[in-house]
């Protein structure tokens, strides 16, 4: 890779913090001048090698304490590495800890000038952009109030407005959008998408949907080391697995089923042929979706007290489909087998695009929260979700399914299958957006305007 293509480069970066048990130990350490250590070393980062090209958007994910914020502070230059080298090309703007760089006793106006000056703007440049910053932040008269009076959302608005107007080449955002309201978060997302067109973004978030939506590459940090790099979907799938394993322990591989596998109604080779041709010939819908068979060997995790044996999309007569027309009614059937008693099983699904963004999904919790569906060990059961298939853009999609036991907020995840079904939208009539809804009618009509005398007549 040519040097001109590199925006950020880290080689062998390590960071060790000195942990003192008592305040006096810091003084003793200074007096001993290294002849004796009065601290314990904590390694936050170890041998980090990372290269980010110009124009890339790289998401960094990991559990709390993995070293994400430390890594970003080193890249931003607010923290020095213990070992290794860091190289950045261009102006770097960072939104790290909420309100970092702001003086709570200063007004918003004064903090705009202070923060922008720290980021490298002259007074003349700040004067020229000040009104745009204020308009972007949209905090009204609070701009002339001390920042200590601001809510966390107002602090984030002002901080983001500043970094959005400093013409940075590299932008670093660390979990800052989590405190914003929906309106301002969408405004920030639009800005970030424009910024990514020709500049570099490092984005840290626990929001998997935001990472898969924004980023072109993702990095998984675990215990201060880079454990994985790759597509946002692949990395966030592994990250999600790690989160559940941290709570429930490592995933258990279920034993071989003691009884015969699920035999779907009518699932013979002749039944699994294309049953949609007649509908396609007669319908004006143009969204043709191919459905592939259940991927038994796909990736999954969980405790293994219940397994998912089959997943299929069926028509209203319960027959499995391998071809769907966007807009028709379908039933997603998830066949499960309990390997232990389940007091309150929950089955759910996510419908995702090829980048892993969740388009829609649901589960059985609300329907059965007041009447738990008790299942004894070895019993087979099926959860069915009936809905109208949306109209999809061309491309690949997947359906992830899961079965758990417990409640919506507190449960044991027995099996989570990332890509149980794969679908391919071959042709579509969708005019815009990620997906569409079937239009019952689209038409023009002329409207007769009322006479002038009728328009001016006072209401009775």
N, C-alpha and C positions, 0 to 999 in steps of 0.2 A: 504494500500500500504506500503510495507517495505521501511525503510529509505534508503536502498541501491539502490532502484529504483528511488529515487527522485533526480533530477538534480537542479531544481529551486523550491523554495516554498516561497510564499508571504502570510502573514496573517495580515489582517486588515491594509494594507498599505494606508496611507494618505499623501498627500503633499500639503502644503499651502505656497504660496509665499507672501512676504510682498511687496505691491505696494506703492511707495512713489510718491507724486505729485511734490515735490520740493527736490532738493539735500540737502538743509539745514535740511529737516525733518529727514534725517538719523542721523545727528549729534544730533539733539534734542532727538531722540529716545535713543541714547546711553547715553546721559546725564540724562535722566529721569529714566533709568534702569527699564523700565517696568511699572512705576507708571501711565504712560499715553501713549496711542498709537497714533503715528503720521502717521500711514500707514493704508491702506485698505488690508484686507486679500483676496487672490484669491485662491480658492481650485482647484488645477489641478487634483488631484486624491482623491478618497474617498472610503475607505473600500474595497480595492482590495484584493481578495482572489484568488490565482492562484497556481496550482501545475503542474509542467512539469516533465514528466518522462524521464529517460535516453533513448536516441535514438529517442525521438520525434522531429518532426519539427512542430512548432506552428507558425502560421501566425497571426499577429495582424493588424487589419484593423480599419479604422475610419476616420472621416472627419478631416481636419486641426483644431487643437485646442482641439481635443478629449483627449489628454494626452498621446499619444503613445510614443513620444520621452522622455517625463518625466519618464514614466514607465521604459523604457529601460535604461536610465541613472541611475536610482535607482538600477536596477538589476546589471548593470555593476559596480556599486560602485562609480561612479563619482558624485553622488548626494545622499544626506542623506534624508530618509523619515522623515516627521514630526511626524508620529505615525506608529506603526506596526512593523513587523519583516520581514527580507529578509534573506533567506538562499540559498546559492549556493554551489554545490559540484563539485570541480575540478577547473581547470584553465579557466578563462573567457577571451575571446577576443572579442572586440566590434569595429564595424565600424559604428560610429554614425554620427555626423556632418562631412561633407566632409573635410578631411585634419586635423581633430582634432588630437592633439598629434604631429603634424608636426610644426617645426620652419621654417617659410618662408625664413629666412636668411641662413639656413643651406642647404647644397647640398642634393640631393637625397640619396647619400651614407651615409652621416652623419645622416640623418633622419631615415634610415633603422636601424642603430645601436641604435639610441635614442629610437625609437618606440618599437623595439624588446626588449630592456632592460626594458622598462616600463611594457611590457607584461610578463616579468619574465625570459627571456633568458640570459644566461651568455655570456661574450665576445667570449668564445670558441665555444659555440653553434651557435652564430650569424655568426662567421667566417665559420663554417662548412656549413651553409645554405645560405650564402650570394649570391653565384652564382645562386642557384635555385630561390631565390627571384628576382634577376635581370632578369633572363630568363623569369619568370612568368610575371613580369611587362612589359617587352618588350618595354622600352622607349628609348633604344639606348644610345647615348652619353649624353642625358639629365640627366643621373644618377649622373653626376658630375657637374651639374648646380644647382644654388639655386632654391628651390621649388617655390619662387615667380614668376619665369619665366615659370612655368608649366601651361598648360591648366587644366580645371577642370577634363577632362578625364584622363590626365596623373597623377594627384594627386590621383584619385580613383584607377588607375592601381597599383600605388606603395603601397597605403594603403592596398588594398586587397591582394596584393602579400605578404605583411608582415604578416597579420593575418592568411594567408593560410599556413604559415610555422612555427607557434609557438606551434604546437601540443596542441591546446586548446581542452578542454572537452566540453565547451559551447561556441557557436559562436552566436553573436548578430549582425544582419545586418539591418540598418535603411535606406531604400530608396536609398542606395548608388549606386546601379547598374543602376539607371535611367540616369546617365550621360555617361555611357560607350557606345562604338560602338558595333555593332552587333557581331563582331568577339570576342571581349574580354568578352562581356556579356555571350556568349555561353561557353567560357572557364570557367568563374566563375560558371555558372550553372552546368557544369560537375564536378567541384570541390565540390560544395555544395551537389550534389547527392552522391558522394563518402563519404563526411563527414557525411552525415545522416545515413550511414549504421550502425554506432555504436556510434555516438555521438549526441549531442543535439544542435538544431538550433532554434533561435528566429528570425523571419523574418517579417519586417514591410515594406509594400509596398501598393501603390494605384493601382498597376498592378494586377487586379483580375486574369488574366491568370497565372501570376507567382505564386500567392498564391495557386490557385487550383492545379497547376502542382506540386509544391514542397511540400506543407504542408500536414500533416496527420490530423491536427486539426486547427481550427481558432477561434479567439476571436474578438468580436466586442466591441470596446470602444466608449462610447458616453457620453460626458460631464463629463469625469473623472471616470466613473463607467463601470464595465463589464456588458453590457446589454445582451450578448448572447455568448454562447460557443457551438461548435458542428463541424459537417463536414465542410470542406472548401466551398463546394457548397452551403449548406444551409445558412451559415453565409454571404457569398458574395452576395447571392441573396437578403438577407435582407439589406445588406450594399448598394447595388445598388438602392433598393427602397428608402432608407433614403436619398440618394443623390438627386434623382429626386424630392422627397417630399420637400426637403430643398429649391429647386429652384422654384417649381411650387405650393407648398402647398400640403396638405394631399390628398391622392387618393380619387376620388369621385366614389361611386357606381352608375352605370347608372340605370335609371328607366327601368321598364319592357318594352320590345319592343312593339310598337303600332301595328306592322304588323306581319304576320306569319314568323317564322324562316326560314332560308335558307333551301331549299330542294335540295340536291345535285342530279345531273343527275344520274339516274340509281341506287340510293342508296336504294335498297330494301334488305331484309334479304337474298334472294336467290342470289342477285348480290354481296353481301359482303362475299360470300364464297371464298374459296381458288381458285383463277383463275390462279395460277402459276404452277400447277402440270405438265401440258403438257410441258411448257418451261423447268421446272426442269429436266424432263425425257430426253429432247433432248439436253440440254445444258451441256457443260463441266465446266461451272462455278460452284463453290462450296460455294458461299457466300449467304446463305439464311437468309433473314431479315424479321422478323415479325413486322407488324405495328399495333399498338393499336388505338382505336378510339380517337377522339378529347376529351380532358379532360375539360369539361365545368366548373367543380368545382375547377380547379387548381388555384394556387395563381396568382394574377395579381395586378397591380397598374396603376395609371394614372388619368388624369383629367376627363375622362369619356365623352368627346365630340364625341367620336367614339368608337364603341365596335367591338370586334372580335367574330363573331358568329359561325364560323366553320373553321377548318383547316384539310386538308387531302392531302395525296399523291395520285396522279392519274396517269394512263397510258396515252399514247399519244392520246387516244380517249376520254379522260376526265372521265374515269370510276375510282371510288375510289378503292384503293388497300389495302388489309390487309396482303399482302405478296409480297416481292420484292426480286429480285436476284441482287446482287451487280454487277454493270456494265451496267445495263439497263437504258434507258432513262425514267425519271419520271418528273412529274410536281407537285410542291408544290403549292397548292391553298389556299389562305387566304381570307375568306369571311368576309366582314366588313359591318357595318351599321353606317352611319353618324347620330348623334343626334343633330348636329349643322352644319352650313356651314363650309366646309373645303376649304381653298384657294389653298393649295398645299400639299395634303396628301402624306406621305411617309410610305410605308409598307416594313418591313425588317424581316429577320430571322437569327438565329444562330443555327448551328448544333453542339451539344456538346456531349462529352463523359460523363460517369457516374460521373466523378469527377468535371464536370463543365467546362472542358477545351474546348474552341471553336476550332473546327476543320475547319469549313469554314462557310461562310454566305454571304449575300448580301442584297441590298435594291433597291427601285425604284428611288432613288434620281437622279442619273446620267442620267437615261433614260428620265426623265420628267422635269429636271431642267429648260429647255428652253421652255417647253410647259406644264405648270402646269395643273393637272387633277382636275378641280374644281368640288366639290361635294356639292350639297345642302342637307339640313337637311332631314332626313328620307330615303334618297336614300341608296340602297344597291350596293356594288361594290366588285369586287374580284381582287386580285393581284396574278399573276401566275409566278412562277420561274421554268424554264425548264432546267434540267441538267442531267448529267449521274451520277447515284448513285455510289459513290466510294465503293471499297471493304473494309469491316470493320472487325476488330478483333472481336472475341466473346465478348459479353457483352451487357450492356444496353446503349442506347443513347437517347437523347431528342432533340426536335426542339422547341426553344423559338421564339415567334413571337411578333411583335409590330407594332402599327400604331401611327403616329405622324402627326403634321401639321406644315409646315414651311420649313426650309432649313436644310442641313446637319449639319451646325454648330450652328444654332439657331432655335429651334423648341419647340413645346409643345407636351409632351408625353401624348397621350390620353389613350392608354392601352398597357401594356407590360405584356405578359403572359410567365412565366418562362418555363414551361414544357407543351406546348400545345399538342405535340405528343410524345409518347414514342415508341421507336423501340428496338427490341432485335435481335442482330446478333447471330444466332444459330450455324452456321457452316461457316468456312471460309478457303480459300486457301491462305490467305495473309502470306507471308514468314517472314516479319519483318516490324516494324514501327507501327504507330498508325492507318494508313489506307493505302490502296493500290489503284492502278489504273488498269483497265483491260488491260492485255497484248494481243496485237493482235497476236503476235507470239513469241515463245521462241525456239531457235533451234541452234544446232551445225552445222558447215560445215567445210570441209577441204579446206585449202588455199594452192595452189601450189606456192612454193617459186621460185623466178626467178633464173635462172642459175647464177653460180659464175661469168661468163664473163659479164652477164648483170648487176650484182650488182656493178662490178668495172668499168664499162664503164663510161667515163665522159659524163656529160650532153652536149647536142649539143646546 
